[in-house]
């Protein structure tokens, strides 16, 4: 699949100075990354490029949503994400410095185009929290949560607070998995 041309920065066409670009990370963009943990996104990306003769600084600022499931109630949600990051591109002809070092990328001074798509993709994926939860009851509009599951979770917390302290004999006869036995009962 080809990279969207909007994410390819024409270095030869850029003189020294500041440039701003407004781009969109969406389903079409994500199709370029088939192993992506997200398939649907609606993210507005604002790039500020400061191009100088020996280096270029790219500021990425984005906000939007990614489609995922809530790790609490398992409902499909549009999880809000946002972040700011910076990428530094240094132009050098030395072969021993041609490797990427985190937020620093080394390019040959004669490079015509610079593909920003992998760096944008990485920033978006890293902005997704490990535990994907959203307070769906207080959101506007409220998300379609699995209310039954949320009520069961709250009831299990309430029961845990009211339960008497366990003795060693109780631990030998019960399992931590006993709490989950009642989830499938309707």
Backbone as a chain_set.jsonl record, in Angstrom:
{"seq": "XXXXXXXXXXXXXXXXXXXXXXXXXXXXXXXXXXXXXXXXXXXXXXXXXXXXXXXXXXXXXXXXXXXXXXXXXXXXXXXXXXXXXXXXXXXXXXXXXXXXXXXXXXXXXXXXXXXXXXXXXXXXXXXXXXXXXXXXXXXXXXXXXXXXXXXXXXXXXXXXXXXXXXXXXXXXXXXXXXXXXXXXXX", "coords": {"N": [[0.841, -1.178, 0.0], [0.415, 2.243, -0.621], [1.92, 5.15, 0.805], [0.043, 7.831, 2.123], [0.154, 10.776, 0.235], [0.096, 13.229, 1.496], [1.545, 12.97, 3.799], [4.143, 12.914, 3.077], [6.924, 14.781, 3.089], [8.202, 17.232, 1.05], [11.415, 17.774, 0.857], [13.287, 19.103, -0.784], [11.784, 21.127, -1.846], [11.286, 22.815, 0.219], [12.257, 25.76, 1.697], [14.366, 27.521, 4.065], [12.761, 28.102, 7.18], [9.498, 28.423, 8.811], [6.806, 26.123, 8.619], [3.425, 25.13, 8.38], [1.166, 22.428, 8.699], [-1.954, 20.859, 8.334], [-3.245, 17.799, 8.958], [-4.907, 14.588, 8.599], [-5.529, 11.718, 10.486], [-6.87, 8.738, 9.788], [-9.066, 6.011, 8.908], [-8.181, 5.355, 6.289], [-5.479, 6.181, 6.377], [-4.511, 4.392, 8.317], [-4.642, 1.95, 7.011], [-2.233, 1.611, 5.813], [-0.667, 0.417, 7.628], [-0.781, -2.601, 8.301], [-0.524, -4.305, 10.534], [-1.46, -2.909, 12.646], [-2.68, -2.065, 15.915], [-4.949, -0.608, 16.025], [-7.715, 0.111, 13.948], [-9.517, 1.998, 13.124], [-9.709, 5.462, 13.217], [-10.096, 8.886, 14.147], [-8.558, 11.533, 13.893], [-7.194, 14.715, 14.292], [-4.361, 16.254, 13.08], [-1.785, 18.491, 13.673], [0.959, 19.897, 12.244], [4.042, 21.5, 12.785], [6.708, 22.682, 11.126], [10.047, 23.429, 11.372], [12.408, 24.363, 9.362], [15.8, 24.285, 8.802], [19.184, 24.813, 7.581], [20.879, 22.69, 8.378], [19.365, 21.074, 9.977], [16.049, 19.965, 10.91], [13.112, 20.607, 12.67], [10.286, 18.98, 13.735], [7.195, 19.495, 14.983], [4.64, 17.67, 16.386], [1.26, 17.743, 16.959], [-1.627, 16.461, 18.144], [-5.102, 15.478, 18.309], [-7.999, 13.575, 18.994], [-10.014, 10.691, 18.312], [-9.865, 7.115, 18.803], [-11.14, 4.052, 17.619], [-12.1, 1.495, 19.718], [-12.427, -1.055, 22.237], [-13.983, -0.872, 25.427], [-12.154, -1.63, 28.248], [-13.35, -2.069, 30.638], [-16.218, -2.41, 30.445], [-16.523, -3.682, 28.05], [-17.812, -2.587, 25.86], [-18.048, -1.094, 22.594], [-16.156, 1.755, 21.956], [-15.301, 5.19, 21.27], [-12.327, 6.147, 21.937], [-10.884, 8.903, 23.497], [-7.876, 10.479, 22.458], [-4.8, 12.231, 22.699], [-1.84, 14.134, 22.101], [1.469, 15.535, 22.219], [4.438, 15.776, 20.46], [7.885, 15.735, 19.434], [10.02, 15.708, 16.661], [13.28, 15.453, 15.561], [15.19, 16.155, 12.796], [18.211, 15.584, 11.397], [20.534, 16.699, 9.02], [23.061, 15.058, 7.488], [26.086, 13.934, 5.969], [27.642, 11.913, 6.82], [28.24, 8.51, 7.03], [28.235, 6.877, 9.302], [26.436, 7.967, 11.044], [23.872, 7.461, 10.201], [21.722, 6.239, 11.434], [18.62, 5.926, 13.167], [17.816, 7.564, 16.206], [15.756, 7.343, 18.452], [13.9, 10.168, 18.939], [15.439, 11.502, 17.102], [16.375, 11.743, 13.796], [18.516, 10.845, 11.181], [19.365, 12.137, 8.064], [20.544, 12.076, 4.69], [21.938, 14.983, 3.167], [21.08, 15.309, 0.51], [18.605, 14.164, 0.291], [15.419, 13.866, -1.114], [12.65, 13.595, -0.369], [10.768, 13.217, 2.659], [9.291, 10.822, 4.577], [6.778, 11.146, 6.771], [4.831, 9.51, 7.814], [5.382, 6.959, 9.256], [6.317, 7.963, 11.707], [4.246, 9.553, 12.642], [2.28, 7.593, 12.889], [3.452, 5.985, 14.909], [3.461, 7.826, 17.063], [0.7, 8.18, 17.463], [-0.169, 5.558, 18.128], [1.304, 5.135, 20.458], [0.072, 6.926, 22.115], [-2.204, 5.777, 23.015], [-3.739, 4.554, 25.873], [-2.631, 1.861, 28.043], [-4.589, 0.493, 29.478], [-7.704, 0.562, 28.405], [-10.106, 2.446, 29.174], [-13.112, 4.256, 29.697], [-15.008, 6.78, 31.149], [-17.931, 6.125, 30.749], [-20.495, 6.644, 31.627], [-20.622, 9.27, 32.439], [-20.014, 10.715, 30.223], [-20.722, 12.883, 27.407], [-22.447, 12.529, 24.503], [-23.772, 9.844, 26.577], [-21.982, 6.785, 26.343], [-22.768, 3.639, 24.745], [-22.843, 1.572, 27.041], [-22.337, -1.641, 28.542], [-24.536, -2.015, 30.674], [-25.461, -3.973, 32.461], [-23.183, -5.52, 32.953], [-21.528, -3.547, 34.093], [-23.003, -3.002, 36.423], [-22.778, -5.457, 37.733], [-20.036, -5.496, 38.209], [-19.794, -3.312, 39.971], [-21.371, -4.321, 42.053], [-19.813, -6.469, 42.854], [-17.658, -5.122, 43.979], [-18.953, -3.848, 46.087], [-19.798, -6.102, 47.579], [-17.324, -7.13, 48.271], [-16.38, -5.217, 50.039], [-18.156, -5.529, 52.146], [-17.77, -8.083, 52.989], [-16.738, -10.463, 55.464], [-13.555, -10.739, 57.168], [-11.248, -13.07, 55.828], [-10.253, -16.335, 56.879], [-7.445, -18.553, 57.336], [-8.361, -21.117, 56.817], [-10.527, -20.603, 55.126], [-9.206, -19.697, 52.862], [-8.007, -22.004, 51.936], [-10.115, -23.502, 50.96], [-11.384, -21.915, 49.094], [-11.143, -20.163, 45.952], [-9.456, -17.588, 44.095], [-10.779, -17.29, 41.738], [-13.412, -17.784, 42.188], [-15.08, -15.581, 42.315], [-15.689, -15.001, 39.707], [-17.422, -16.947, 38.874], [-20.17, -16.399, 38.998], [-20.708, -14.673, 36.941], [-21.682, -15.581, 34.424], [-24.202, -16.439, 34.96], [-27.603, -15.985, 34.38]], "CA": [[0.0, 0.0, 0.0], [1.219, 3.455, -0.724], [1.77, 6.126, 1.873], [-0.677, 9.024, 1.661], [1.114, 11.795, -0.196], [0.084, 14.36, 2.428], [2.508, 12.725, 4.868], [5.495, 12.95, 2.519], [7.4, 16.156, 3.12], [9.168, 17.46, -0.025], [12.515, 18.53, 1.446], [13.915, 19.987, -1.776], [10.901, 22.261, -2.097], [11.16, 23.64, 1.419], [13.371, 26.624, 2.064], [14.464, 27.743, 5.501], [11.62, 28.793, 7.744], [8.437, 27.672, 9.484], [5.704, 25.672, 7.784], [2.381, 24.461, 9.155], [0.346, 21.511, 7.931], [-3.052, 20.205, 9.037], [-3.458, 16.495, 8.341], [-5.908, 13.75, 9.247], [-5.246, 10.296, 10.678], [-8.166, 8.074, 9.723], [-9.042, 4.612, 8.46], [-7.332, 5.257, 5.097], [-4.092, 6.261, 6.815], [-4.156, 3.182, 9.072], [-4.513, 0.792, 6.116], [-0.817, 1.498, 5.467], [-0.026, -0.305, 8.728], [-1.696, -3.74, 8.47], [-0.38, -4.923, 11.855], [-1.832, -1.892, 13.615], [-3.666, -2.47, 16.92], [-6.168, 0.164, 15.792], [-8.105, 0.1, 12.547], [-10.342, 3.168, 12.85], [-9.339, 6.633, 14.006], [-10.557, 10.189, 13.668], [-7.588, 12.363, 14.61], [-6.684, 15.902, 13.613], [-2.927, 16.401, 13.336], [-1.216, 19.781, 13.284], [2.426, 19.831, 12.183], [4.812, 22.726, 12.606], [8.036, 22.291, 10.654], [11.061, 24.483, 11.39], [13.477, 23.847, 8.496], [17.05, 25.029, 8.741], [20.084, 24.199, 6.604], [21.493, 21.464, 8.866], [18.399, 20.262, 10.704], [14.636, 20.313, 10.807], [12.359, 20.218, 13.865], [8.882, 18.754, 13.407], [6.328, 19.394, 16.155], [3.382, 16.978, 16.112], [0.237, 18.002, 17.973], [-2.842, 15.827, 17.624], [-6.204, 15.152, 19.219], [-9.104, 12.918, 18.317], [-10.472, 9.447, 18.922], [-9.601, 5.834, 18.154], [-12.186, 3.071, 17.91], [-11.599, 0.351, 20.483], [-13.445, -1.519, 23.189], [-13.721, -0.484, 26.812], [-11.659, -2.767, 29.024], [-14.19, -2.247, 31.813], [-17.544, -2.955, 30.146], [-16.385, -4.364, 26.765], [-18.576, -1.904, 24.811], [-17.241, -0.382, 21.603], [-16.105, 3.177, 22.282], [-14.346, 6.063, 20.606], [-11.472, 6.564, 23.046], [-10.163, 10.147, 23.214], [-6.416, 10.476, 22.545], [-4.134, 13.473, 22.306], [-0.433, 14.145, 22.501], [2.41, 16.433, 21.559], [5.779, 15.215, 20.413], [8.793, 16.464, 18.573], [10.949, 14.89, 15.896], [14.399, 16.251, 15.067], [15.814, 15.563, 11.616], [19.526, 16.191, 11.148], [21.061, 16.408, 7.689], [24.491, 14.794, 7.568], [26.579, 13.025, 4.931], [28.457, 10.875, 7.452], [27.546, 7.208, 6.976], [28.109, 6.251, 10.62], [25.353, 8.593, 11.798], [22.646, 7.29, 9.434], [20.736, 5.442, 12.153], [17.665, 6.688, 13.963], [18.034, 7.522, 17.655], [14.563, 7.835, 19.134], [13.282, 11.31, 18.284], [16.393, 12.111, 16.174], [16.53, 10.983, 12.56], [19.592, 11.363, 10.347], [19.131, 12.011, 6.627], [21.563, 12.64, 3.812], [21.494, 16.314, 2.717], [20.486, 15.256, -0.829], [17.311, 13.472, 0.339], [14.358, 14.674, -1.74], [11.384, 13.515, 0.355], [10.822, 12.603, 3.978], [8.003, 10.208, 4.894], [6.419, 11.346, 8.176], [3.778, 8.574, 8.208], [5.729, 6.034, 10.346], [6.498, 8.692, 12.965], [2.897, 9.93, 13.062], [1.647, 6.345, 13.326], [4.04, 5.613, 16.204], [2.985, 8.764, 18.078], [-0.713, 7.899, 17.731], [-0.291, 4.276, 18.829], [1.847, 5.285, 21.809], [-0.808, 7.774, 22.927], [-3.322, 4.966, 23.5], [-3.394, 3.996, 27.185], [-2.592, 0.397, 28.118], [-5.919, 0.083, 29.918], [-8.599, 1.41, 27.626], [-11.391, 2.644, 29.839], [-13.698, 5.569, 29.514], [-16.125, 6.946, 32.066], [-19.007, 6.216, 29.766], [-21.751, 7.123, 32.218], [-20.625, 10.722, 32.588], [-19.709, 11.343, 28.94], [-21.821, 13.497, 26.654], [-23.548, 11.743, 25.052], [-23.283, 8.617, 27.204], [-21.69, 5.692, 25.42], [-23.625, 2.455, 24.955], [-22.154, 0.622, 27.908], [-23.017, -2.851, 28.98], [-24.955, -1.629, 32.015], [-25.551, -5.165, 33.294], [-21.823, -5.862, 33.365], [-21.071, -2.507, 35.028], [-23.694, -3.204, 37.7], [-22.168, -6.631, 38.376], [-18.715, -5.094, 38.702], [-20.02, -2.494, 41.16], [-21.874, -5.195, 43.113], [-18.701, -7.272, 43.379], [-16.9, -4.237, 44.853], [-19.752, -3.67, 47.307], [-19.73, -7.358, 48.328], [-15.966, -7.284, 48.805], [-16.253, -4.332, 51.198], [-19.011, -6.016, 53.23], [-17.399, -9.457, 53.344], [-15.893, -10.555, 56.658], [-12.17, -11.121, 56.903], [-11.079, -14.505, 55.59], [-9.285, -17.043, 57.696], [-6.596, -19.448, 56.543], [-9.2, -22.239, 56.388], [-11.299, -20.137, 53.973], [-8.308, -19.613, 51.706], [-7.718, -23.346, 51.427], [-11.294, -24.052, 50.284], [-11.863, -21.024, 48.026], [-10.197, -19.772, 44.913], [-9.72, -16.219, 43.644], [-11.626, -17.355, 40.554], [-14.801, -17.974, 42.605], [-15.818, -14.35, 42.045], [-16.106, -14.993, 38.311], [-18.395, -18.029, 38.6], [-21.533, -15.899, 38.888], [-20.858, -13.744, 35.813], [-22.446, -16.161, 33.327], [-25.561, -16.791, 35.39], [-28.569, -14.952, 33.986]], "C": [[0.882, 1.235, 0.0], [0.914, 4.394, 0.442], [0.979, 7.31, 1.346], [0.31, 10.155, 1.375], [1.148, 12.993, 0.743], [1.12, 14.201, 3.527], [3.946, 12.67, 4.355], [5.899, 14.404, 2.375], [8.442, 16.345, 2.024], [10.3, 18.359, 0.463], [13.149, 19.504, 0.461], [13.062, 21.22, -2.055], [10.763, 23.195, -0.912], [12.42, 24.464, 1.631], [13.434, 26.744, 3.577], [13.22, 28.489, 5.981], [10.625, 27.848, 8.396], [7.328, 27.347, 8.491], [4.701, 24.964, 8.685], [1.521, 23.626, 8.222], [-0.743, 20.949, 8.84], [-3.383, 18.928, 8.28], [-4.488, 15.709, 9.149], [-5.422, 12.312, 9.305], [-6.597, 9.606, 10.775], [-7.978, 6.638, 9.243], [-8.124, 4.437, 7.25], [-5.85, 5.301, 5.457], [-3.656, 4.953, 7.466], [-4.057, 1.937, 8.198], [-3.079, 0.596, 5.664], [-0.028, 0.733, 6.522], [-0.904, -1.505, 9.074], [-1.613, -4.417, 9.833], [-0.803, -3.983, 12.977], [-2.838, -2.429, 14.637], [-4.971, -1.668, 16.814], [-6.45, 0.176, 14.297], [-8.889, 1.349, 12.148], [-9.916, 4.286, 13.786], [-9.937, 7.867, 13.357], [-9.746, 11.231, 14.425], [-7.157, 13.52, 13.724], [-5.246, 16.113, 14.056], [-2.473, 17.753, 12.824], [0.304, 19.665, 13.365], [2.991, 21.235, 12.047], [6.231, 22.284, 12.284], [8.928, 23.523, 10.662], [12.263, 23.949, 10.618], [14.637, 24.817, 8.496], [17.987, 24.301, 7.784], [20.636, 22.859, 7.075], [20.543, 20.56, 9.653], [16.985, 20.78, 10.489], [13.955, 19.798, 12.075], [10.885, 20.136, 13.471], [8.111, 18.579, 14.709], [5.021, 18.761, 15.723], [2.433, 17.251, 17.262], [-1.067, 17.421, 17.43], [-3.847, 15.561, 18.727], [-7.319, 14.539, 18.39], [-9.507, 11.664, 19.063], [-9.993, 8.251, 18.112], [-10.715, 4.874, 18.57], [-11.55, 1.868, 18.587], [-12.748, -0.168, 21.339], [-13.015, -1.086, 24.581], [-13.274, -1.723, 27.575], [-12.488, -3.005, 30.286], [-15.503, -2.93, 31.466], [-17.614, -3.672, 28.798], [-17.23, -3.752, 25.648], [-17.608, -1.246, 23.83], [-17.326, 1.107, 21.906], [-15.154, 3.891, 21.332], [-13.512, 6.699, 21.712], [-10.735, 7.851, 22.694], [-8.654, 9.967, 23.409], [-5.91, 11.845, 22.125], [-2.697, 13.411, 22.793], [0.303, 15.225, 21.723], [3.757, 15.738, 21.57], [6.6, 15.999, 19.411], [9.76, 15.49, 17.928], [12.021, 15.825, 15.355], [15.049, 15.49, 13.922], [17.116, 16.314, 11.371], [20.009, 15.745, 9.782], [22.567, 16.263, 7.794], [24.876, 13.778, 6.502], [27.393, 11.885, 5.522], [27.667, 9.579, 7.563], [27.346, 6.595, 8.355], [26.997, 6.864, 11.469], [23.991, 8.373, 11.141], [21.587, 6.458, 10.149], [19.863, 6.339, 13.008], [17.968, 6.493, 15.452], [16.814, 8.106, 18.358], [13.915, 8.956, 18.371], [14.229, 12.043, 17.348], [16.566, 11.18, 14.981], [17.621, 11.66, 11.741], [19.282, 11.089, 8.887], [20.31, 12.606, 5.866], [21.066, 13.999, 3.314], [20.832, 16.317, 1.34], [19.139, 14.531, -0.861], [16.217, 14.396, -0.188], [13.091, 14.741, -0.907], [11.587, 12.826, 1.699], [9.422, 12.118, 4.332], [7.741, 10.324, 6.396], [5.446, 10.294, 8.7], [4.202, 7.611, 9.321], [5.868, 6.73, 11.705], [5.154, 9.153, 13.525], [2.181, 8.705, 13.605], [2.153, 5.944, 14.718], [3.529, 6.521, 17.319], [1.531, 8.483, 18.449], [-0.862, 6.614, 18.531], [0.227, 4.394, 20.261], [0.977, 6.169, 22.701], [-1.997, 6.996, 23.5], [-2.939, 4.36, 24.846], [-3.42, 2.469, 27.169], [-3.94, -0.169, 28.535], [-6.899, 1.065, 29.301], [-9.96, 1.478, 28.302], [-11.837, 4.077, 29.62], [-14.876, 5.664, 30.462], [-17.373, 7.208, 31.232], [-20.305, 6.742, 30.356], [-21.789, 8.642, 32.319], [-20.329, 11.444, 31.284], [-20.938, 11.945, 28.29], [-21.616, 13.205, 25.191], [-23.006, 10.475, 25.687], [-23.055, 7.527, 26.155], [-22.577, 4.494, 25.718], [-22.896, 1.385, 25.759], [-22.994, -0.618, 28.135], [-23.368, -2.606, 30.446], [-25.021, -2.825, 32.962], [-24.17, -5.547, 33.819], [-21.279, -4.833, 34.35], [-21.726, -2.66, 36.393], [-23.111, -4.401, 38.45], [-20.789, -6.304, 38.943], [-18.866, -4.281, 39.978], [-20.508, -3.345, 42.324], [-20.749, -6.039, 43.691], [-17.81, -6.424, 44.283], [-17.634, -4.038, 46.178], [-19.689, -4.916, 48.179], [-18.361, -7.559, 48.949], [-15.771, -6.412, 50.037], [-17.036, -4.86, 52.395], [-18.596, -7.393, 53.724], [-16.524, -9.46, 54.596], [-14.475, -10.974, 56.256], [-12.057, -12.634, 56.78], [-10.045, -15.083, 56.544], [-8.458, -17.93, 56.78], [-7.401, -20.648, 56.034], [-10.032, -21.852, 55.165], [-10.443, -20.105, 52.716], [-8.035, -20.98, 51.102], [-8.893, -23.916, 50.645], [-11.789, -23.169, 49.142], [-10.73, -20.656, 47.076], [-10.464, -18.317, 44.536], [-10.637, -16.166, 42.43], [-13.107, -17.539, 40.92], [-15.661, -16.748, 42.31], [-16.387, -14.357, 40.634], [-17.179, -16.026, 37.981], [-19.79, -17.499, 38.343], [-21.74, -14.993, 37.678], [-21.727, -14.307, 34.693], [-23.86, -16.555, 33.706], [-26.513, -15.658, 35.042], [-29.777, -15.029, 34.851]], "O": [[1.973, 1.236, 0.57], [-0.193, 4.419, 0.978], [1.221, 7.755, 0.224], [1.19, 10.446, 2.186], [2.149, 13.708, 0.779], [1.536, 15.191, 4.129], [4.867, 12.405, 5.127], [5.283, 15.161, 1.625], [9.479, 15.682, 2.056], [10.153, 19.581, 0.479], [13.509, 20.618, 0.84], [13.59, 22.255, -2.464], [10.173, 24.269, -1.039], [13.52, 23.919, 1.732], [12.637, 26.13, 4.286], [12.699, 29.374, 5.302], [10.865, 26.647, 8.52], [6.959, 28.163, 7.647], [5.082, 24.281, 9.636], [1.189, 24.044, 7.113], [-0.475, 20.604, 9.99], [-3.755, 18.968, 7.107], [-4.884, 16.117, 10.241], [-4.962, 11.756, 8.308], [-7.369, 9.844, 11.704], [-6.858, 6.129, 9.186], [-7.365, 3.469, 7.19], [-5.054, 4.542, 4.904], [-2.559, 4.46, 7.201], [-3.44, 0.954, 8.61], [-2.733, -0.48, 5.177], [1.151, 0.437, 6.325], [-1.685, -1.448, 10.024], [-2.581, -5.057, 10.244], [-0.521, -4.251, 14.145], [-3.752, -3.168, 14.27], [-5.972, -2.015, 17.441], [-5.53, 0.244, 13.482], [-8.921, 1.716, 10.973], [-9.779, 4.085, 14.993], [-10.241, 7.878, 12.164], [-10.178, 11.747, 15.456], [-6.801, 13.332, 12.561], [-4.948, 16.147, 15.25], [-2.743, 18.117, 11.68], [0.86, 19.372, 14.423], [2.476, 22.055, 11.286], [6.873, 21.594, 13.076], [8.609, 24.536, 10.039], [13.051, 23.171, 11.157], [14.479, 26.008, 8.228], [17.613, 23.268, 7.23], [20.844, 21.967, 6.253], [20.879, 19.415, 9.958], [16.766, 21.872, 9.964], [14.204, 18.67, 12.5], [10.312, 21.091, 12.946], [8.345, 17.625, 15.451], [4.363, 19.249, 14.804], [2.774, 17.011, 18.42], [-1.55, 17.843, 16.38], [-3.503, 15.436, 19.902], [-7.555, 14.926, 17.246], [-9.366, 11.576, 20.283], [-9.749, 8.349, 16.91], [-11.169, 4.882, 19.714], [-10.582, 1.297, 18.086], [-13.897, 0.241, 21.172], [-11.825, -0.952, 24.865], [-13.95, -2.751, 27.546], [-12.339, -4.041, 30.934], [-15.877, -3.914, 32.104], [-18.66, -4.214, 28.444], [-17.351, -4.355, 24.581], [-16.488, -0.888, 24.194], [-18.412, 1.657, 22.089], [-14.317, 3.268, 20.68], [-13.935, 7.666, 22.346], [-10.028, 7.891, 21.688], [-8.212, 9.379, 24.396], [-6.519, 12.525, 21.3], [-2.381, 12.726, 23.767], [-0.18, 15.746, 20.717], [4.164, 15.176, 22.587], [6.08, 16.811, 18.646], [10.254, 14.564, 18.571], [11.713, 16.861, 14.765], [15.413, 14.323, 14.065], [17.118, 17.528, 11.163], [19.911, 14.571, 9.425], [23.271, 17.211, 8.142], [24.101, 12.881, 6.172], [27.795, 10.977, 4.794], [26.567, 9.552, 8.116], [26.379, 5.862, 8.562], [26.657, 6.317, 12.519], [23.033, 9.054, 11.505], [20.634, 6.013, 9.509], [20.305, 7.374, 13.507], [18.327, 5.401, 15.89], [16.847, 9.251, 18.81], [13.421, 8.742, 17.264], [13.875, 13.106, 16.839], [16.86, 9.994, 15.132], [17.654, 12.885, 11.62], [18.975, 9.959, 8.509], [20.982, 13.52, 6.344], [19.87, 14.149, 3.062], [20.088, 17.247, 1.029], [18.59, 14.309, -1.94], [16.101, 15.548, 0.229], [12.512, 15.815, -0.746], [12.459, 11.971, 1.854], [8.478, 12.907, 4.382], [8.409, 9.671, 7.198], [5.253, 10.192, 9.911], [3.441, 7.447, 10.275], [5.563, 6.135, 12.739], [4.947, 9.144, 14.738], [1.548, 8.767, 14.659], [1.36, 5.606, 15.596], [3.199, 6.041, 18.403], [1.17, 8.541, 19.624], [-1.606, 6.582, 19.511], [-0.353, 3.813, 21.178], [1.136, 6.157, 23.922], [-2.71, 7.498, 24.369], [-1.899, 3.709, 24.943], [-4.142, 1.86, 26.379], [-4.381, -1.19, 28.008], [-6.914, 2.249, 29.639], [-10.846, 0.667, 28.032], [-11.029, 4.977, 29.39], [-15.663, 4.723, 30.568], [-17.801, 8.347, 31.044], [-21.144, 7.25, 29.611], [-22.865, 9.24, 32.289], [-20.386, 12.672, 31.24], [-22.065, 11.555, 28.594], [-20.597, 13.649, 24.662], [-21.89, 10.062, 25.372], [-23.832, 7.374, 25.213], [-23.082, 4.357, 26.832], [-22.394, 0.409, 25.201], [-24.209, -0.619, 27.937], [-22.599, -2.947, 31.345], [-24.675, -2.703, 34.137], [-24.015, -5.862, 34.999], [-20.638, -5.198, 35.336], [-21.07, -2.468, 37.417], [-22.968, -4.357, 39.672], [-20.421, -6.775, 40.02], [-18.159, -4.52, 40.957], [-20.105, -3.119, 43.465], [-20.728, -6.298, 44.894], [-17.259, -6.94, 45.256], [-17.026, -4.056, 47.248], [-19.542, -4.805, 49.397], [-18.254, -8.107, 50.046], [-15.081, -6.808, 50.976], [-16.624, -4.661, 53.538], [-19.04, -7.821, 54.789], [-15.679, -8.584, 54.775], [-14.24, -11.488, 55.163], [-12.686, -13.382, 57.528], [-9.1, -14.41, 56.955], [-8.742, -18.041, 55.587], [-7.145, -21.141, 54.936], [-10.226, -22.67, 54.265], [-10.911, -20.448, 51.631], [-7.853, -21.102, 49.891], [-8.689, -24.737, 49.75], [-12.549, -23.641, 48.297], [-9.546, -20.821, 47.371], [-11.6, -17.858, 44.65], [-11.208, -15.119, 42.126], [-13.967, -17.456, 40.043], [-16.862, -16.884, 42.077], [-17.449, -13.784, 40.389], [-17.777, -15.973, 36.906], [-20.531, -18.082, 37.551], [-22.872, -14.583, 37.42], [-22.457, -13.543, 34.063], [-24.637, -16.966, 32.844], [-26.255, -14.501, 35.373], [-30.709, -14.244, 34.681]]}, "num_chains": 1, "name": "protein.A"}
